[in-house]
Amino acid sequence: MLHLLEQTADQWQTWFADRELPAYRARQVRGWLFAKRAGEFGEMTDLPGALRQQLAEEFQIWTMHTAAHRTAGDGTEKLLLETADGQRVECVLLRDDRQRCTVCISTQVGCAMGCVFCASGLDGLARNLTSGEIVEQVLSLNRLLRAEERLSHVVVMGMGEPLANLDGLLPALEAATGRDALDISARRITISTVGLPGGIRRLAGHDRAYHLAVSLHAPDDALRNQIVPTNRKVGIAKILAAADDYFDRTGRRVTYEYVLLAGVNDQPDHARQLAALLRGRPALINLIPFNPVTGLEYRTPNPATTAHFAEVLQHGGLTVKIRHRKGERIDAACGQLRRGEGK
């Protein structure tokens, strides 16, 4: 059977045209999936019964099943999804209020980047997720929303390096955010990368003003090489040059994410070096106090250290935001997602 969520807009329209079915039927199906949160073709009651049966015979909506579903007191929900080939990935629903509901989705099974503080890469990389599997995460999380809630933002900050799987990610974002789907503005979609210059430039050329977030984590190459091993192949200068190009082409201010590891990269000298590195750039610095990961010995800085680090950056002329921690108790916070619970 064909995976419905793998179909491009052209393929989907062609399927209906080849069967001499009106084009609006294709839009109806997508409306049921995205807006009405239907889980099966039988629920699409304004479609003829024969069409519903035909769709069910030729397409499957779901290729993954929920292996675990955890909830936190702050409204965060996390799904552990198992793919058809037995792989596992996690994705998260974050609630701020009824007006802001965000899904955090994964692009790969595991991760090859090796960031030392992150659980996602502890078991390495198994494979890329398909575009359909990425859309399926969005739909699965969307179905967790209450009737009065609406999905407002998408952050590609789950497992994997998004720019290493643009072939899967870009079609998925187009499919999920189209006018006949969730209709989310590109300005409400954030793609987080460890910093792949070629991928950043390819994303800039995609003609969508997605918000780019670069996971920096250090003010110089010597320290970044220790925290982000892939930096040895690239270097900060090339990453910043690509990020500058992204801003020039899209007009979107780039966010630089910085996970604070106690005693490693959280000292005032690190902040001063970071301020000097980014001074003059239209950037937002997102400070992320380390979220504990079982098996890793890194520690979270105390609040006073984090606040002082932010003050030094602000005195250096930078715009700073400290990320509010959500979902930590269910291992759903930044850096805590992995390929399976207890692994």
Order of alpha helices (4+ residues) and beta strands (2+ residues): beta-alpha-alpha-alpha-beta-beta-beta-beta-beta-beta-beta-alpha-beta-alpha-beta-alpha-beta-alpha-alpha-beta-alpha-beta-alpha-beta
